[in-house]
Amino acid sequence: MRLRALLAGLLLSAGVASADPVPPTSGYRFQIVTGDDSNLTVRIAEDLYKRLVPTFAAFRTELAQRRRLVVVAIGPNALRQAATRRCDCVVIAAFTSSQVWRSVVAGLPPARAKAMTAVYAEPAPLDQVRLATLLYRRPVRVAAILGPDTTFLMPALAGQAEVLQAARDADMGDILARIGRSEVLLALPDSAIYNPENIRNILLSTYRRKQGVIGFSADMVKVGALATTYSEIEDINAQVAEMAANFVATGTLPAPQFPHYFRTAINEGVARSLDIAVSDEARRFARARP
C-alpha cells in the first residue's frame, strides 16, 4: 500500500482543491499552499514554515521586486492550485515529480511559467548513476526507459545511460528484453512506464535477468529494487528554503532542480542475490544538508 500511495502521489493525475482568493500583498511575505490536511502534509508544512520565517523576516525591501509574495506549493494538488492563482507572486513547488511539474507548467502562459520553479520529488539521475557505479565498484552499463512525457530527461542522461523510448501503450516485456545487455535499469518516475499494476513484474523480470534496478524511492527498494538515493522531508525543505532565500537576495528565481541533499537505501538481500558485495562507500553515499 505504501508503494501504491507513493506512485499515486508522484505520478498520477490528482484533483484540484479549491483555492481561496489571495488578498492584495503588502510588504514581502510567503505563503504555504497544501493540497490536503494529512499528518504528513502538516509535518512538511510545519518544518517548512520554521525554515522560511528567518529569511522573510530579513527581506531587503530596497530590492523592490515586483513580485512580493512567494507561494510554496506542497504536492501536485497544491501546485495546480498555485498555478491558477491570479496574484503578483512567484511559486516554488515541492514534493511533485518532474513529470507532473512539467505537465502543469506546459499549460500556462509563458510569463506565468517563468514565475515558477520547483524542487522535484525524485532523485537526480546523475546521483543514481553514481550510486550504481559505487555498488558495482566500476562503470556499469545502465539503461533507462523514457515514455512520451519524460523525453525531457534525455539531455541529463546523455553519456550516462542507454535510453530507450517507449510509447504509452508499449509492451513492457518487449522493452525489458531490449535492455538485456545492460547490467542496471535506472527507473525514473514515469506513469507510462512504471505504475502500481506493473512495477512488481518489472522488478521480477529484471531480477531473473540478474539486472539491478536503481529505483526512484526508498519504497521501491523495500519491494525489490537494488538501491536508490532518497531525500527526507527536511532535505527537500532545506533546498526550498535556499531557493526562497536566493530569490529574496537577488530577485531571481532559480531554475527547477533535483534534490541536492540525499542519503542511500540498499536492499542487501537483492545485492547478495546479484553477487554484489556492497561497500561501505556505497552505503555512505550521501550529500548532507548544512
C-alpha positions in Angstrom: 0.0 0.0 0.0 2.9 2.4 0.7 4.2 1.9 -2.8 0.8 2.4 -4.4 0.4 5.6 -2.4 3.8 6.8 -3.4 3.3 6.2 -7.1 -0.1 7.9 -6.9 1.3 10.9 -5.3 4.3 11.2 -7.6 2.9 10.1 -11.0 -0.8 10.1 -11.4 -3.2 13.0 -12.0 -4.9 14.3 -9.0 -8.0 16.5 -8.4 -7.6 20.2 -7.9 -8.6 21.6 -4.5 -10.4 24.9 -4.5 -8.1 27.9 -4.0 -9.0 30.8 -1.7 -8.6 34.2 -3.2 -5.3 35.9 -2.4 -5.6 39.3 -0.8 -3.6 42.2 -2.1 0.0 41.9 -1.0 1.6 44.4 1.4 5.2 44.2 2.2 7.0 40.9 1.5 5.7 37.6 2.6 5.4 33.9 1.9 2.5 31.5 1.9 2.5 27.7 2.1 -0.2 26.0 0.0 -1.2 22.4 0.7 -3.4 20.0 -1.2 -4.6 18.1 1.8 -4.5 18.1 5.6 -2.9 14.7 6.2 -0.4 14.3 9.0 2.4 14.0 6.5 1.5 17.3 4.8 1.1 19.0 8.2 4.5 17.8 9.2 6.0 19.1 5.9 4.3 22.5 6.3 5.4 23.0 9.9 9.0 22.2 9.2 9.0 24.4 6.1 7.4 27.3 8.0 10.2 27.3 10.5 12.8 27.4 7.7 11.2 30.2 5.8 10.4 32.6 8.7 14.1 33.8 9.2 14.6 34.6 5.5 11.4 36.7 5.2 11.9 38.5 8.5 15.1 39.9 7.0 13.7 40.6 3.5 15.6 43.6 2.0 12.8 46.0 0.9 15.3 48.1 -1.1 15.3 45.4 -3.7 11.8 46.4 -4.6 10.8 43.2 -6.5 7.6 43.4 -8.5 6.6 40.1 -7.2 6.1 40.5 -3.4 4.7 37.1 -2.5 6.5 33.7 -2.5 4.0 30.8 -2.7 5.3 27.3 -1.7 3.2 24.5 -3.1 3.4 21.2 -1.4 2.4 18.3 -3.7 0.7 18.1 -7.1 -2.7 19.4 -5.9 -1.2 22.5 -4.3 0.9 23.1 -7.4 -2.2 23.1 -9.6 -3.9 25.5 -7.1 -1.0 27.8 -7.2 -0.6 27.7 -10.9 -4.1 29.0 -11.5 -4.0 31.8 -8.9 -4.1 35.4 -10.0 -1.5 37.0 -7.9 1.7 39.1 -8.1 3.7 36.1 -6.9 6.3 33.5 -7.6 5.8 29.8 -6.9 8.2 27.2 -5.6 6.8 23.7 -5.9 8.0 20.7 -3.9 7.1 17.1 -3.4 6.0 16.8 -7.0 7.7 14.7 -9.7 9.4 16.4 -12.7 6.9 14.8 -15.0 3.9 16.3 -13.2 5.7 19.6 -12.8 6.3 19.9 -16.5 2.7 18.8 -17.4 1.3 21.6 -15.2 3.7 24.3 -16.4 3.3 23.4 -20.0 -0.3 24.6 -20.0 0.5 28.1 -18.5 1.2 31.3 -20.3 4.9 31.9 -20.7 5.0 34.8 -18.3 3.3 32.8 -15.6 5.6 29.8 -16.2 8.7 31.9 -15.8 7.5 32.9 -12.3 7.5 29.2 -11.2 10.2 26.8 -10.1 10.5 23.5 -8.2 12.4 21.0 -6.2 11.5 17.8 -7.8 10.4 14.8 -5.7 12.6 12.2 -7.3 16.3 11.6 -7.1 18.7 13.3 -9.6 19.6 10.8 -12.4 23.3 11.6 -12.2 23.3 10.7 -8.5 21.6 7.5 -9.3 24.1 6.5 -11.9 26.9 7.4 -9.5 25.3 5.1 -6.9 25.3 2.2 -9.5 29.0 2.8 -10.1 29.7 2.6 -6.4 27.7 -0.6 -5.9 29.4 -2.4 -8.8 32.8 -0.8 -8.0 33.2 0.0 -11.7 31.5 1.7 -14.5 28.4 -0.3 -15.5 26.1 -0.4 -18.4 23.0 1.5 -17.4 19.7 1.5 -19.3 16.8 3.9 -18.8 13.3 3.8 -20.3 11.5 7.0 -21.1 7.9 7.5 -22.1 6.4 10.3 -24.2 6.2 12.6 -21.1 9.7 12.1 -19.9 11.8 12.7 -23.0 12.9 15.9 -21.5 15.3 13.9 -19.3 17.3 12.7 -22.3 19.9 15.5 -22.1 20.5 14.7 -18.4 21.1 11.0 -19.3 23.4 11.7 -22.3 26.6 9.7 -21.9 25.3 8.2 -18.6 22.8 5.6 -19.8 21.4 3.9 -22.9 18.0 5.5 -23.4 15.1 3.5 -24.8 11.9 5.4 -25.7 8.6 3.7 -25.2 5.1 4.5 -26.5 2.4 5.0 -23.9 0.9 1.6 -24.7 4.2 -0.2 -25.3 4.6 -3.9 -24.2 6.9 -3.8 -21.2 8.1 -7.4 -21.8 9.4 -6.4 -25.2 11.1 -3.3 -23.8 12.8 -5.1 -21.0 14.1 -7.7 -23.5 15.7 -4.8 -25.4 17.8 -3.9 -22.4 19.2 -7.4 -22.0 22.9 -6.3 -22.3 22.6 -3.7 -19.6 23.6 -4.5 -16.0 21.4 -1.9 -14.4 18.0 -0.5 -15.1 17.7 3.1 -13.9 14.0 3.6 -13.0 12.6 7.1 -13.4 9.1 8.2 -12.3 7.1 7.9 -15.5 3.5 6.9 -15.3 3.6 5.5 -18.8 6.4 3.0 -17.7 6.0 2.4 -14.0 2.7 2.1 -12.3 1.2 0.1 -9.4 0.0 -2.6 -11.8 3.3 -3.5 -13.4 6.1 -2.4 -11.1 6.4 -5.7 -9.3 6.5 -7.6 -12.7 9.3 -5.3 -13.8 11.3 -5.9 -10.7 10.8 -9.7 -11.0 11.8 -9.7 -14.7 15.0 -7.7 -14.1 15.8 -9.9 -11.1 15.6 -13.0 -13.2 18.0 -11.5 -15.7 20.4 -10.6 -12.9 19.9 -6.9 -13.6 19.9 -4.5 -10.7 17.2 -1.8 -10.6 18.1 1.6 -9.2 14.7 2.8 -8.1 13.3 6.3 -7.6 12.1 5.8 -3.9 13.0 4.0 -0.8 9.7 2.1 -1.0 10.9 0.6 -4.3 13.9 -0.7 -2.6 11.8 -2.4 0.0 9.8 -4.3 -2.6 12.8 -5.4 -4.7 14.8 -2.7 -6.3 18.6 -2.9 -5.6 19.1 0.6 -4.3 18.3 4.3 -4.5 19.2 7.7 -3.3 16.3 9.4 -1.5 15.6 12.6 0.3 13.9 13.1 3.6 11.3 15.8 4.2 13.9 18.0 5.9 16.2 17.7 2.9 13.7 18.9 0.4 12.5 21.7 2.7 16.1 22.9 3.2 16.5 23.2 -0.5 13.2 25.0 -0.9 14.3 27.5 1.8 17.5 28.0 -0.1 15.6 28.8 -3.2 13.4 31.3 -1.4 16.5 32.9 0.2 18.1 33.2 -3.3 15.0 35.0 -4.6 15.0 37.3 -1.6 18.6 38.2 -2.1 18.7 38.6 -5.8 15.2 38.9 -7.2 15.9 36.0 -9.5 14.1 32.7 -9.2 16.4 29.6 -9.6 15.6 27.0 -12.3 13.8 23.8 -11.3 16.2 21.4 -9.5 16.5 17.8 -8.5 17.1 17.2 -4.8 20.6 18.3 -3.6 20.6 16.5 -0.3 20.1 12.8 0.0 21.1 9.5 1.5 21.2 6.0 0.2 18.9 2.9 0.7 20.2 -0.5 -0.3 18.4 -3.8 -0.4 21.1 -6.0 0.9 19.3 -9.3 0.1 18.9 -8.3 -3.5 22.5 -7.3 -3.6 23.6 -10.7 -2.4 21.4 -12.4 -4.9 23.1 -10.3 -7.7 26.5 -11.2 -6.3 27.2 -7.6 -5.4 29.5 -7.1 -2.4 28.2 -3.8 -1.1 31.0 -1.5 0.0 30.8 1.0 2.9 31.4 3.7 0.4 28.2 2.8 -1.4 26.2 2.6 1.9 27.5 6.0 3.0 26.8 7.7 -0.4 25.0 10.9 0.6 25.0 14.6 0.5 24.1 16.1 3.8 22.3 19.4 4.2 24.2 22.2 6.0 
